[in-house]
């Protein structure tokens, strides 16, 4: 597989939550730090960087300011340093309950406190010096074993998760990180949790919860006994080994999970490359050869389709479409027109992709009719997590209404229905639009929502009213947006 943008390691960003459930915040005014924010937003987001001196210390850089956290000898802390100096070096000491203690390496004191009374002067660790790591990235990704260079995926036949995939293809390669009890669980695409002995269980029990550790930009998962997840044996079965220190075998990369889709043509057949490089609507099943990785260009908003045989769809002579391109170019870009439950694709030559009588696809049409319309189905998000500009979508406590500004996210269940999607909430109820455009998750019957993949990593969701879902000023999720942009776009 080419690596030109297909598989991108995510930059690990996170928040630090103190004992009073407030986030470490870097303020622009005076470069001061406090722990007053109840939610995780831009000012509360941090990036961990390794010590340039190759020691055990790490650096905390504010994602918001681009400056480094520092602690002076007298305990004063700030986020002012443009370049990391001696006072910016901290040691991360993971605690048995999964929290971190942060110790100034040059001065030996511990960092903690509440509100605007933060310091790095404590000689011992108390609850005020303990921090919970809360990932600020989208929690659905692909997990790559650093030592084996293989992707983790669900193996239903063996009833396990294994690091043995050459490529993160299909729904089985999706891993959802679930925040439970100040630790993280690894949830497979069939809603089960990975236990440290390698078994998959239905509930996030204690042995299915892990402390996150970072080493040189990589992730390690430590279980409740202090052992680390690692691929084991020739099959790469994922389980906790004997190691109590993370080495190369215990390290993983998180990679961005692009949408993988299937397309159904007017002849009710799936678009496929099963019979060669020609892209044709000629299959009755949706398997690997009928699955395409869909990427949206950040600048043009046009998309590419990558096939499992190792090539992008490309416009060739006489308007034909073949999966032969190994690099992204103008001929591999397609403009998507969202037409309710169907889509139309316009190629680089300005013509629409149509299905010919023999099922082959070609960009030869000037107008959109039945042969130019396709059903586009997202297949690698059976579990859905949505994040907007203000935070994650989550059900409001004690209510069926949905908020769009939460630090903690709910994991929703997604199902497909003829070009539309049904979304189920934590109690099993369906999403539906209520009075004044509010969105609730207690419906007895499913309501159709249309997904439009508008930008790189972001989609718009359209309700039956024709309005787009967006986060309102009150924090409630509402179906009252007229334009699929800004607050009406969601990371998924």
ZAVOVEX-674095 format. One record per residue (C-alpha): x, y, z; residue in one letter; residue number from 1. Coordinates in Angstrom, 2 decimals, m for minus. Example, Ala and Ser with C-alpha at 12.3 -4.5 7.8 and 13.67 -1.06 7.14 Angstrom:
X / Y / Z / residu / num
12.30 / m4.50 / 7.80 / a / 1
13.67 / m1.06 / 7.14 / s / 2
***
This chain:
X / Y / Z / residu / num
0.00 / 0.00 / 0.00 / x / 1
1.29 / 3.48 / m0.69 / x / 2
1.81 / 5.65 / 2.36 / x / 3
1.14 / 9.06 / 0.80 / x / 4
m1.39 / 10.19 / 3.38 / x / 5
m3.27 / 6.89 / 3.71 / x / 6
m2.06 / 6.05 / 7.20 / x / 7
m1.24 / 9.03 / 9.40 / x / 8
m0.16 / 8.72 / 13.02 / x / 9
m2.33 / 10.86 / 15.24 / x / 10
m0.66 / 13.54 / 17.34 / x / 11
m1.58 / 12.63 / 20.90 / x / 12
m3.35 / 15.52 / 22.59 / x / 13
m4.91 / 15.31 / 26.03 / x / 14
m6.25 / 17.16 / 29.03 / x / 15
m5.11 / 16.80 / 32.64 / x / 16
m7.96 / 16.48 / 35.12 / x / 17
m7.24 / 17.12 / 38.81 / x / 18
m8.78 / 15.61 / 41.93 / x / 19
m11.65 / 18.14 / 41.90 / x / 20
m12.57 / 17.32 / 38.28 / x / 21
m11.10 / 20.52 / 36.83 / x / 22
m8.77 / 20.72 / 33.83 / x / 23
m5.28 / 22.21 / 33.71 / x / 24
m5.66 / 25.41 / 31.66 / x / 25
m3.07 / 27.60 / 29.93 / x / 26
m4.26 / 31.22 / 29.83 / x / 27
m3.15 / 33.72 / 27.19 / x / 28
m3.07 / 36.58 / 29.70 / x / 29
0.22 / 36.47 / 31.60 / x / 30
0.80 / 32.86 / 30.47 / x / 31
m0.65 / 31.74 / 33.80 / x / 32
m1.97 / 28.26 / 34.50 / x / 33
m4.95 / 27.24 / 36.60 / x / 34
m7.21 / 24.26 / 37.17 / x / 35
m10.63 / 25.90 / 36.96 / x / 36
m12.19 / 24.66 / 33.70 / x / 37
m15.01 / 22.08 / 33.99 / x / 38
m14.64 / 20.93 / 30.35 / x / 39
m11.89 / 20.05 / 27.91 / x / 40
m11.48 / 22.62 / 25.12 / x / 41
m8.60 / 24.35 / 23.32 / x / 42
m7.06 / 26.05 / 26.35 / x / 43
m7.10 / 22.75 / 28.25 / x / 44
m5.36 / 20.69 / 25.56 / x / 45
m1.72 / 19.61 / 25.95 / x / 46
0.83 / 17.70 / 23.88 / x / 47
3.47 / 15.48 / 25.45 / x / 48
6.95 / 15.74 / 23.92 / x / 49
10.04 / 13.68 / 24.70 / x / 50
13.02 / 15.33 / 26.37 / x / 51
15.49 / 16.45 / 23.66 / x / 52
18.28 / 15.18 / 25.92 / x / 53
16.97 / 11.62 / 25.47 / x / 54
16.41 / 11.24 / 29.22 / x / 55
13.33 / 9.99 / 31.08 / x / 56
11.86 / 13.49 / 31.42 / x / 57
9.08 / 14.82 / 29.20 / x / 58
7.79 / 18.25 / 28.17 / x / 59
4.21 / 19.54 / 28.36 / x / 60
3.37 / 21.92 / 25.50 / x / 61
0.12 / 23.88 / 25.42 / x / 62
m1.70 / 23.10 / 22.20 / x / 63
m3.38 / 26.50 / 22.51 / x / 64
m0.30 / 28.69 / 23.11 / x / 65
2.47 / 26.56 / 21.66 / x / 66
4.49 / 27.24 / 24.85 / x / 67
5.87 / 24.93 / 27.51 / x / 68
4.86 / 24.32 / 31.10 / x / 69
7.67 / 25.15 / 33.54 / x / 70
8.25 / 24.97 / 37.29 / x / 71
10.83 / 27.13 / 39.08 / x / 72
12.78 / 26.18 / 42.19 / x / 73
10.41 / 28.14 / 44.44 / x / 74
7.43 / 26.19 / 43.04 / x / 75
6.02 / 28.88 / 40.75 / x / 76
4.52 / 27.47 / 37.54 / x / 77
3.74 / 29.12 / 34.20 / x / 78
3.28 / 28.28 / 30.54 / x / 79
5.51 / 30.96 / 29.06 / x / 80
8.61 / 29.27 / 27.63 / x / 81
8.78 / 29.42 / 23.84 / x / 82
11.63 / 26.92 / 23.90 / x / 83
11.99 / 24.15 / 26.49 / x / 84
14.58 / 24.89 / 29.18 / x / 85
15.74 / 23.04 / 32.28 / x / 86
12.65 / 24.03 / 34.30 / x / 87
10.33 / 22.51 / 31.67 / x / 88
11.44 / 18.94 / 32.37 / x / 89
8.99 / 16.71 / 34.26 / x / 90
8.93 / 13.08 / 35.25 / x / 91
5.62 / 11.24 / 34.82 / x / 92
5.00 / 8.79 / 37.68 / x / 93
1.92 / 6.62 / 36.97 / x / 94
m0.03 / 5.66 / 40.10 / x / 95
m1.86 / 2.37 / 40.79 / x / 96
m5.26 / 3.98 / 40.17 / x / 97
m4.20 / 5.14 / 36.69 / x / 98
m3.53 / 8.78 / 37.56 / x / 99
m0.24 / 10.58 / 37.04 / x / 100
2.01 / 12.41 / 39.48 / x / 101
4.14 / 15.06 / 37.75 / x / 102
7.52 / 15.67 / 39.34 / x / 103
9.87 / 18.49 / 38.36 / x / 104
13.03 / 16.69 / 37.28 / x / 105
15.53 / 19.42 / 38.26 / x / 106
13.86 / 20.31 / 41.59 / x / 107
12.26 / 17.02 / 42.71 / x / 108
8.94 / 18.63 / 43.77 / x / 109
5.43 / 17.57 / 42.72 / x / 110
2.97 / 19.67 / 40.68 / x / 111
m0.61 / 20.13 / 41.85 / x / 112
m3.22 / 22.32 / 43.50 / x / 113
m6.70 / 23.68 / 42.78 / x / 114
m8.23 / 26.61 / 40.91 / x / 115
m5.57 / 29.34 / 40.48 / x / 116
m3.50 / 28.03 / 43.39 / x / 117
m1.19 / 25.72 / 41.45 / x / 118
2.40 / 25.14 / 42.41 / x / 119
5.19 / 22.61 / 42.04 / x / 120
6.48 / 22.58 / 45.61 / x / 121
4.96 / 19.50 / 47.28 / x / 122
7.53 / 17.07 / 48.68 / x / 123
5.11 / 14.13 / 48.60 / x / 124
2.14 / 13.05 / 46.50 / x / 125
m1.32 / 13.76 / 47.90 / x / 126
m4.66 / 13.69 / 46.01 / x / 127
m4.04 / 17.33 / 45.00 / x / 128
m0.93 / 16.23 / 43.03 / x / 129
m2.70 / 13.52 / 41.01 / x / 130
m3.86 / 14.07 / 37.43 / x / 131
m6.08 / 11.99 / 35.17 / x / 132
m5.13 / 11.84 / 31.50 / x / 133
m8.13 / 12.54 / 29.26 / x / 134
m7.42 / 12.13 / 25.54 / x / 135
m8.48 / 15.11 / 23.44 / x / 136
m8.25 / 13.28 / 20.12 / x / 137
m11.17 / 11.53 / 18.50 / x / 138
m11.25 / 8.15 / 20.26 / x / 139
m11.83 / 5.96 / 17.18 / x / 140
m8.68 / 4.95 / 15.37 / x / 141
m6.50 / 2.13 / 14.08 / x / 142
m3.95 / 0.60 / 16.44 / x / 143
m0.55 / m0.33 / 14.97 / x / 144
1.95 / m2.54 / 16.80 / x / 145
5.31 / m0.76 / 16.65 / x / 146
7.39 / m3.95 / 16.82 / x / 147
5.40 / m6.06 / 14.35 / x / 148
4.24 / m3.25 / 12.06 / x / 149
0.84 / m4.93 / 11.97 / x / 150
m2.61 / m3.53 / 12.68 / x / 151
m4.85 / m4.73 / 15.47 / x / 152
m8.22 / m6.07 / 14.39 / x / 153
m11.03 / m8.25 / 15.68 / x / 154
m10.79 / m11.96 / 14.81 / x / 155
m14.35 / m13.24 / 15.30 / x / 156
m13.45 / m16.90 / 14.60 / x / 157
m10.73 / m16.96 / 17.28 / x / 158
m12.73 / m14.64 / 19.56 / x / 159
m9.76 / m12.32 / 20.09 / x / 160
m8.04 / m9.16 / 18.94 / x / 161
m4.75 / m9.67 / 17.13 / x / 162
m1.99 / m7.53 / 15.63 / x / 163
m1.66 / m9.38 / 12.32 / x / 164
m3.21 / m7.13 / 9.67 / x / 165
m1.05 / m5.69 / 6.89 / x / 166
m3.59 / m2.91 / 6.38 / x / 167
m6.44 / m1.51 / 8.53 / x / 168
m9.07 / m2.76 / 6.10 / x / 169
m12.71 / m3.24 / 6.97 / x / 170
m14.78 / m2.68 / 10.07 / x / 171
m12.78 / m5.19 / 12.13 / x / 172
m9.78 / m2.81 / 12.27 / x / 173
m11.68 / m0.07 / 14.10 / x / 174
m10.78 / 0.36 / 17.79 / x / 175
m12.73 / 2.69 / 20.09 / x / 176
m11.02 / 4.02 / 23.23 / x / 177
m13.60 / 4.26 / 26.01 / x / 178
m12.94 / 6.37 / 29.12 / x / 179
m14.11 / 4.39 / 32.18 / x / 180
m13.27 / 5.07 / 35.82 / x / 181
m10.27 / 7.30 / 34.97 / x / 182
m8.83 / 4.55 / 32.74 / x / 183
m9.27 / 3.48 / 29.14 / x / 184
m10.86 / 0.40 / 27.60 / x / 185
m10.28 / m0.98 / 24.10 / x / 186
m13.66 / m1.62 / 22.50 / x / 187
m13.93 / m3.77 / 19.37 / x / 188
m16.30 / m3.09 / 16.51 / x / 189
m18.82 / m5.60 / 17.92 / x / 190
m19.03 / m3.63 / 21.21 / x / 191
m16.89 / m5.99 / 23.32 / x / 192
m13.97 / m5.00 / 25.54 / x / 193
m10.47 / m6.47 / 25.51 / x / 194
m9.53 / m8.02 / 28.85 / x / 195
m5.88 / m8.29 / 29.84 / x / 196
m5.88 / m12.10 / 29.42 / x / 197
m6.88 / m11.66 / 25.76 / x / 198
m10.57 / m12.50 / 26.20 / x / 199
m13.33 / m10.24 / 24.90 / x / 200
m16.06 / m9.36 / 27.40 / x / 201
m19.36 / m7.49 / 27.21 / x / 202
m18.79 / m5.17 / 30.18 / x / 203
m15.83 / m2.84 / 30.92 / x / 204
m14.74 / m4.77 / 34.01 / x / 205
m11.61 / m3.96 / 36.04 / x / 206
m9.31 / m6.22 / 34.00 / x / 207
m10.49 / m4.54 / 30.80 / x / 208
m9.32 / m1.09 / 31.95 / x / 209
m5.84 / 0.26 / 31.25 / x / 210
m3.64 / 3.13 / 32.28 / x / 211
m2.22 / 5.04 / 29.31 / x / 212
1.50 / 5.60 / 29.21 / x / 213
3.46 / 7.56 / 26.61 / x / 214
6.97 / 6.78 / 25.44 / x / 215
8.64 / 8.70 / 22.60 / x / 216
5.26 / 9.60 / 21.11 / x / 217
3.96 / 6.03 / 21.33 / x / 218
1.22 / 4.56 / 23.52 / x / 219
1.39 / 1.70 / 26.02 / x / 220
m1.53 / 0.13 / 27.89 / x / 221
m0.87 / m1.01 / 31.49 / x / 222
m3.38 / m3.32 / 33.15 / x / 223
m4.44 / m3.37 / 36.81 / x / 224
m1.57 / m5.75 / 37.68 / x / 225
1.07 / m3.45 / 36.20 / x / 226
1.62 / m5.53 / 33.05 / x / 227
1.42 / m4.21 / 29.50 / x / 228
m0.57 / m5.25 / 26.46 / x / 229
1.52 / m6.74 / 23.66 / x / 230
0.99 / m9.03 / 20.65 / x / 231
1.83 / m12.62 / 21.58 / x / 232
2.75 / m15.69 / 19.56 / x / 233
2.67 / m16.19 / 15.80 / x / 234
m0.93 / m14.96 / 15.54 / x / 235
m0.21 / m11.69 / 17.37 / x / 236
m2.98 / m12.21 / 19.96 / x / 237
m3.29 / m9.06 / 22.07 / x / 238
m2.92 / m9.72 / 25.80 / x / 239
m0.92 / m8.56 / 28.81 / x / 240
2.49 / m10.20 / 28.90 / x / 241
5.03 / m10.50 / 31.69 / x / 242
6.69 / m7.17 / 31.11 / x / 243
6.29 / m4.52 / 33.78 / x / 244
8.15 / m1.95 / 31.68 / x / 245
7.08 / m0.87 / 28.19 / x / 246
9.59 / m1.93 / 25.55 / x / 247
9.17 / m1.93 / 21.78 / x / 248
6.80 / m4.92 / 21.89 / x / 249
4.44 / m3.03 / 24.20 / x / 250
4.24 / 0.19 / 22.15 / x / 251
1.51 / 1.19 / 19.69 / x / 252
0.71 / 4.00 / 17.28 / x / 253
m2.79 / 5.42 / 16.96 / x / 254
m3.60 / 6.14 / 13.32 / x / 255
m6.44 / 8.14 / 11.84 / x / 256
m9.36 / 6.01 / 10.67 / x / 257
m10.66 / 7.27 / 7.33 / x / 258
m14.20 / 6.37 / 6.23 / x / 259
m14.49 / 3.10 / 4.34 / x / 260
m17.53 / 2.88 / 2.09 / x / 261
m19.39 / 0.67 / m0.36 / x / 262
m21.41 / 2.00 / m3.29 / x / 263
m24.58 / 0.50 / m4.70 / x / 264
m25.49 / 1.33 / m8.31 / x / 265
m28.87 / 1.58 / m10.02 / x / 266
m28.70 / m2.12 / m11.02 / x / 267
m28.66 / m2.97 / m7.26 / x / 268
m25.13 / m4.32 / m7.57 / x / 269
m22.10 / m3.23 / m5.58 / x / 270
m19.26 / m1.33 / m7.18 / x / 271
m16.22 / m3.62 / m7.15 / x / 272
m12.68 / m4.34 / m8.38 / x / 273
m13.04 / m8.09 / m7.88 / x / 274
m12.54 / m8.85 / m11.57 / x / 275
m9.56 / m6.55 / m12.17 / x / 276
m8.67 / m2.88 / m12.33 / x / 277
m11.89 / m1.77 / m14.04 / x / 278
m14.31 / m0.33 / m11.48 / x / 279
m17.65 / m2.02 / m12.17 / x / 280
m21.05 / m2.43 / m10.50 / x / 281
m21.27 / m6.21 / m10.79 / x / 282
m21.25 / m7.84 / m7.33 / x / 283
m24.02 / m9.03 / m5.02 / x / 284
m21.89 / m9.00 / m1.83 / x / 285
m20.04 / m6.25 / 0.02 / x / 286
m16.64 / m7.72 / 0.89 / x / 287
m13.05 / m6.38 / 0.67 / x / 288
m13.10 / m5.86 / m3.12 / x / 289
m16.29 / m3.84 / m2.78 / x / 290
m14.91 / m1.65 / 0.02 / x / 291
m13.15 / 1.63 / m0.74 / x / 292
m11.23 / 3.95 / 1.55 / x / 293
m12.61 / 7.45 / 1.03 / x / 294
m10.40 / 10.48 / 1.70 / x / 295
m11.42 / 14.11 / 1.34 / x / 296
m8.83 / 16.66 / 0.27 / x / 297
m8.49 / 19.45 / 2.85 / x / 298
m8.30 / 22.24 / 0.26 / x / 299
m10.56 / 21.24 / m2.65 / x / 300
m13.02 / 19.13 / m0.58 / x / 301
m12.95 / 16.60 / m3.42 / x / 302
m12.52 / 12.93 / m2.56 / x / 303
m10.49 / 9.92 / m3.62 / x / 304
m11.44 / 6.24 / m3.48 / x / 305
m8.73 / 3.71 / m2.70 / x / 306
m9.22 / 0.00 / m3.47 / x / 307
m7.87 / m3.03 / m1.61 / x / 308
m5.91 / m4.07 / m4.73 / x / 309
m3.61 / m1.11 / m4.13 / x / 310
m4.79 / 1.70 / m6.38 / x / 311
m6.92 / 4.84 / m6.40 / x / 312
m9.84 / 5.24 / m8.76 / x / 313
m8.54 / 7.25 / m11.71 / x / 314
m10.04 / 8.79 / m14.82 / x / 315
m8.48 / 7.11 / m17.86 / x / 316
m8.87 / 7.24 / m21.65 / x / 317
m12.42 / 7.64 / m23.01 / x / 318
m13.78 / 8.44 / m19.53 / x / 319
m13.17 / 5.02 / m18.00 / x / 320
m12.60 / 4.55 / m14.26 / x / 321
m9.82 / 2.18 / m13.17 / x / 322
m8.23 / 1.51 / m9.77 / x / 323
m4.68 / 1.88 / m11.04 / x / 324
m3.26 / 5.14 / m9.63 / x / 325
m0.62 / 4.82 / m6.90 / x / 326
m0.48 / 8.57 / m6.21 / x / 327
m3.14 / 11.22 / m5.69 / x / 328
m3.52 / 13.58 / m8.66 / x / 329
m6.22 / 15.58 / m10.42 / x / 330
m7.40 / 12.44 / m12.26 / x / 331
m8.09 / 10.65 / m8.95 / x / 332
m10.24 / 13.46 / m7.51 / x / 333
m14.03 / 13.28 / m7.60 / x / 334
m16.53 / 15.94 / m6.57 / x / 335
m19.40 / 14.53 / m4.53 / x / 336
m22.90 / 15.91 / m4.97 / x / 337
m25.19 / 15.05 / m2.06 / x / 338
m28.66 / 14.27 / m3.40 / x / 339
m30.66 / 13.16 / m0.38 / x / 340
m30.30 / 9.40 / m0.03 / x / 341
m28.09 / 9.20 / m3.12 / x / 342
m24.82 / 10.72 / m4.34 / x / 343
m23.46 / 11.67 / m7.75 / x / 344
m19.74 / 11.80 / m8.58 / x / 345
m18.21 / 14.29 / m10.98 / x / 346
m14.77 / 13.45 / m12.39 / x / 347
m11.85 / 15.68 / m13.40 / x / 348
m13.23 / 15.97 / m16.96 / x / 349
m16.35 / 17.73 / m15.65 / x / 350
m18.62 / 14.78 / m16.37 / x / 351
m20.60 / 12.58 / m14.05 / x / 352
m19.71 / 8.97 / m13.33 / x / 353
m22.37 / 6.64 / m14.70 / x / 354
m22.98 / 2.92 / m14.86 / x / 355
m22.76 / 1.53 / m18.39 / x / 356
m24.90 / m1.37 / m19.58 / x / 357
m22.13 / m3.87 / m18.79 / x / 358
m21.82 / m2.46 / m15.24 / x / 359
m18.52 / m0.65 / m15.79 / x / 360
m18.23 / 2.90 / m14.47 / x / 361
m17.28 / 5.76 / m16.76 / x / 362
m17.32 / 9.56 / m16.44 / x / 363
m19.25 / 10.30 / m19.63 / x / 364
m22.56 / 11.89 / m18.54 / x / 365
m23.45 / 15.57 / m18.63 / x / 366
m26.57 / 15.19 / m16.47 / x / 367
m27.63 / 13.17 / m13.44 / x / 368
m30.21 / 10.45 / m13.92 / x / 369
m30.77 / 7.03 / m12.28 / x / 370
m27.58 / 5.58 / m13.81 / x / 371
m25.51 / 8.44 / m12.33 / x / 372
m26.81 / 8.03 / m8.76 / x / 373
m25.28 / 5.73 / m6.15 / x / 374
m26.10 / 4.72 / m2.61 / x / 375
m23.00 / 5.40 / m0.48 / x / 376
m22.78 / 3.39 / 2.74 / x / 377
m20.28 / 3.97 / 5.57 / x / 378
m19.19 / 0.54 / 6.83 / x / 379
m16.48 / 1.15 / 9.44 / x / 380
m18.46 / 3.08 / 12.06 / x / 381
m20.89 / 0.61 / 13.67 / x / 382
m20.03 / 2.58 / 16.81 / x / 383
m20.29 / 6.34 / 16.42 / x / 384
m18.59 / 9.09 / 18.45 / x / 385
m19.24 / 12.69 / 17.38 / x / 386
m17.16 / 15.73 / 18.29 / x / 387
m17.97 / 19.31 / 17.26 / x / 388
m16.27 / 22.65 / 17.81 / x / 389
m17.50 / 22.84 / 21.42 / x / 390
m16.96 / 19.22 / 22.47 / x / 391
m18.44 / 15.75 / 22.20 / x / 392
m22.06 / 14.71 / 21.75 / x / 393
m23.43 / 13.06 / 24.89 / x / 394
m26.79 / 12.45 / 26.48 / x / 395
m27.67 / 14.98 / 29.15 / x / 396
m27.81 / 13.49 / 32.63 / x / 397
m31.38 / 12.73 / 33.69 / x / 398
m32.75 / 13.64 / 30.28 / x / 399
m33.16 / 12.21 / 26.80 / x / 400
m31.80 / 15.40 / 25.24 / x / 401
m28.36 / 15.45 / 23.65 / x / 402
m25.61 / 17.95 / 24.42 / x / 403
m22.92 / 18.95 / 21.93 / x / 404
m20.35 / 20.47 / 24.29 / x / 405
m19.30 / 17.67 / 26.61 / x / 406
m15.78 / 16.56 / 27.57 / x / 407
m16.93 / 12.95 / 27.92 / x / 408
m18.47 / 11.25 / 24.93 / x / 409
m21.21 / 8.69 / 24.46 / x / 410
m20.71 / 5.82 / 22.05 / x / 411
m23.76 / 5.47 / 19.80 / x / 412
m24.79 / 2.54 / 17.61 / x / 413
m25.19 / 3.17 / 13.90 / x / 414
m27.24 / 1.20 / 11.37 / x / 415
m27.90 / 1.80 / 7.68 / x / 416
m31.22 / 2.04 / 5.87 / x / 417
m31.36 / 2.77 / 2.11 / x / 418
m29.07 / 5.80 / 2.01 / x / 419
m29.93 / 7.00 / 5.54 / x / 420
m28.75 / 6.09 / 9.05 / x / 421
m30.44 / 5.21 / 12.31 / x / 422
m28.66 / 6.14 / 15.56 / x / 423
m29.29 / 4.46 / 18.93 / x / 424
m28.37 / 5.93 / 22.28 / x / 425
m27.08 / 4.40 / 25.51 / x / 426
m30.51 / 3.19 / 26.64 / x / 427
m31.38 / 1.59 / 23.31 / x / 428
m33.67 / 4.43 / 22.20 / x / 429
m33.36 / 5.96 / 18.74 / x / 430
m32.35 / 9.51 / 17.92 / x / 431
m35.24 / 11.67 / 16.81 / x / 432
m35.96 / 15.35 / 16.36 / x / 433
m38.39 / 16.91 / 18.79 / x / 434
m40.03 / 20.26 / 19.17 / x / 435
m38.07 / 23.35 / 18.08 / x / 436
m35.40 / 21.16 / 16.47 / x / 437
m34.10 / 19.53 / 19.67 / x / 438
m32.54 / 16.09 / 19.24 / x / 439
m33.38 / 13.35 / 21.74 / x / 440
m32.35 / 9.70 / 22.09 / x / 441
m35.45 / 7.98 / 23.46 / x / 442
m37.36 / 7.26 / 20.26 / x / 443
m39.22 / 3.97 / 19.97 / x / 444
m38.93 / 4.07 / 16.19 / x / 445
m35.86 / 5.06 / 14.17 / x / 446
m35.73 / 8.38 / 12.35 / x / 447
m33.74 / 8.71 / 9.14 / x / 448
m30.64 / 10.93 / 9.25 / x / 449
m28.56 / 11.66 / 6.16 / x / 450
m24.75 / 11.74 / 6.40 / x / 451
m22.79 / 14.06 / 4.11 / x / 452
m18.98 / 13.72 / 4.17 / x / 453
m18.09 / 17.36 / 3.61 / x / 454
m14.50 / 17.82 / 4.83 / x / 455
m11.47 / 15.80 / 5.83 / x / 456
m12.54 / 13.86 / 8.93 / x / 457
m15.84 / 15.73 / 9.25 / x / 458
m19.43 / 15.09 / 8.24 / x / 459
m22.72 / 16.95 / 8.27 / x / 460
m25.89 / 15.24 / 9.53 / x / 461
m29.23 / 16.19 / 8.01 / x / 462
m32.54 / 15.57 / 9.78 / x / 463
m35.85 / 14.75 / 8.13 / x / 464
m36.74 / 18.46 / 8.29 / x / 465
m33.87 / 19.18 / 5.89 / x / 466
m31.99 / 21.06 / 8.60 / x / 467
m28.46 / 20.18 / 9.72 / x / 468
m27.55 / 19.12 / 13.24 / x / 469
m25.41 / 21.66 / 15.08 / x / 470
m24.45 / 22.66 / 18.58 / x / 471
m26.50 / 25.62 / 19.77 / x / 472
m25.50 / 28.39 / 22.18 / x / 473
m27.16 / 26.49 / 25.05 / x / 474
m25.02 / 23.44 / 24.35 / x / 475
m27.98 / 21.40 / 23.14 / x / 476
m27.76 / 19.44 / 19.89 / x / 477
m30.34 / 20.91 / 17.52 / x / 478
m31.53 / 20.33 / 13.98 / x / 479
m31.71 / 23.96 / 12.89 / x / 480
m28.65 / 24.53 / 10.71 / x / 481
m29.11 / 25.80 / 7.15 / x / 482
m25.50 / 25.40 / 5.96 / x / 483
m23.33 / 22.25 / 6.34 / x / 484
m20.30 / 24.06 / 7.75 / x / 485
m18.78 / 25.30 / 11.01 / x / 486
m20.82 / 24.22 / 14.01 / x / 487
m22.78 / 21.80 / 11.78 / x / 488
m19.70 / 19.67 / 11.01 / x / 489
m18.71 / 16.74 / 13.20 / x / 490
m15.59 / 14.66 / 13.65 / x / 491
m16.59 / 11.03 / 13.49 / x / 492
***
